[in-house]
């Protein structure tokens, strides 16, 4: 439940970052508001807004277009993943935007000088550098959304925390259950931090020509 929203959020974030950097009319102000809203409000609110609001929108659109679509038939998991993806996209876009702006402008000008287009320069030079500089930030986002998946229990999704709560309500061992869940979250977070650290060291060494 963490991997999918973060990956999709990064893809969305790349597009949003480009639009905001290029300051495209109409789109840029809308996306600026989107980023500000999702970064400035709690994830639980995003889940609740999508969970309660999206079915109303789906039913209204289906009725207007005279399409036979029942919003109640959409799995709850979809609403949670959709909300987490929108939230991840906002955070990822700001990370990518900051990473791109941190790359010296001279590199883009040099790419133009050898005949590369904007998209080619971004794909071959700018984005790889932006991503390498942003590894710690992306790691923090992944860990943050790993923890945020526990909020899905509020809309009846049985994720790790929800299962622990259900089990604990049967045997009344709440302390033991949530200590176990905490250790699992901590373990996964520690593994992710270790992997990210290894990747960062390797990327840094490669950029310096050490390997």
N, C-alpha and C positions, 0 to 999 in steps of 0.2 A: 504493500500500500504506500510505501515511501518512494520506491524507485521510479514507478510510473509517473507520478506527479512532478518529481524533480526533473526527470529527463524531458518530459513534455514542457515543463516550465522553462527549461534552458532554451529549447527551440523557440518558444514564444518570446523569451527574453531577448534572443538575438535579433529577431524582427523588430521588437519594440525599441531596442537600443539603437538600431540603424535609423528608425523613423525619428527618434528624438535627437540623435546627433545631427541628422540632415535637416532637422527642424521643418519637416514637411507640413505644409499648411493644412489646417483642419484636423489631420490625424495626430499631429504632435501634441496639441493642447488636450485632446481627448485622452491620449495615452499618458500624458503627464498626470492628469486627474486619476486615471486608473491606478498608476503606480503609487501615487500619494495616498489614495484611499486604501488600497490593500496593504500597504506597508504601515499605515497609520491606524489600522483597526485590528482587533484580535482575530485569530484564525477561527475560533469557535463561532464568531459572528458570521464569518464567511460561510461556514458550513450550514448554519441555521438559515441564512438568507437564501442560499441555493436550495436547501432542503425544502423550505416552505414556499419560496418564491418561484423557482423554476417550473414546478408543475403548473402553477397558475398561468405562466407565460406560454408553456407548451400547449395547454388546453385552449387558451385564447387564440393562438396562432392556428392551431388545428381547426378550431371552429370557424375562423375567418376564411381559411383556405378550403374548408369543407373536406378535411382529411380525417380519416378515422384513426385517431391516435389517442390512447389512454395513458395519461401521465402516471397513473397509479401502477401501471404495468412496468414502469421503468425501475430497475433495481436500485435500492437505496445506496448501494456501493457506488453506483455511477455518480450520484449527487455529491458524495463525499470526495471522490477522486476529482470531479470537476471543480469543486471548491478549492481543494488543495492545489490543483494545477494552476488555477487563476492566481492564487496567492503566491505560489512558487515562481510564476512568470514575472510577477512584479518585483520580487526580490532578485531574481536572476538578471532581469533587465538592468537594474541599477548596478549590479556587480560587473556585468559585461560592458556597460557604458563607461563605468569608471576605468575598467581595464583598457578599453580602446583609447580613451582620452589620455591614459598614462603612457602610451606608446609615442615616442617622439614623432612630430609631424614630418620630420625630414625623411622618415622611412616611407611614408606614403608618397611624398614627392619623388623619391628615388624610384619607387615602383612605377610611377607615371612616366618618369624619364626613360625607362627601358621598354615602354610601350604597353604596360599592363593597364587593364581597365580597373575601375573602382572595385568591382566585385572580385576580380582576380587578386588584386592587392590585399583585399580584406581576407580572402580565403587562404592565401599562401603566406602572408607575412603578419598582418595586423592581428587577426583573430588568434592564431597560435600563441603569439606573445601575450595577448590580453588574457587568454585562458591560463597560461602558465603562471602569470602574476596573480591570478584570482583563485588558485587552488585552495588556499586556506579559507577564503570566503565561501567557496562552494561547499567545502567540507562542513563549515558551520551551518550552512543552509540545509544540507542533507541531514545532519544530526538534529537540527531544529525541527524538521518535518518528520523525522523518525519519532520524536517525542510527540509531535502534534497529532499523529495518527491515533493516539489514545483518546482524543476528543471525539472520535467516531462513535464511541460508546454512547454518547448523548443522543444519537439518532438510531440506536439499536443495532449497530454493527458490532459483531463479536470479534474485536481484535484482542491483542494480548491483555491489555488492562481490563477489558470487559470480561474476558474469560476468567481472569483471576478473581474479579469481583463476584462472578456467578459461583465459582468453585468455593470461594470463601464464605459466601452466604449459606452454603450447604453445611460445611463443617465448622463454620464460625471461627476460622483461623485467618482473619483478615490481615493481621500483622505479618504472619509468615508468607501469605500469598503476595502481598505487595512488596515485601522485601525481595522475594524471588523475582518478581517482575522488574523491580528496580535494578537488580543485578544483571538481568538479561539486557535491559536497555543500556546499562553502563558498559557491559561487555561488547555489545554491538558498536556502541559509540567509540570505545577504545580501539577496536579493530579498524573502524573507518579512519580514525585519526592516524593510526599506524600506517595504513595503506596510503593515505594522502601525504603523509610525511615522506614515505619512500618515493612516491611519484614526484613530489616537489624536489627532493634531493637529486633525483635522476634528471629531471627537466633542467634544473639549475646547472648541473654538471655538463649536460649536453650543450646548453646555451653558451657555456664558457669554453667548449671544445675539449672537455676532459675525457669524453668517451666517444 
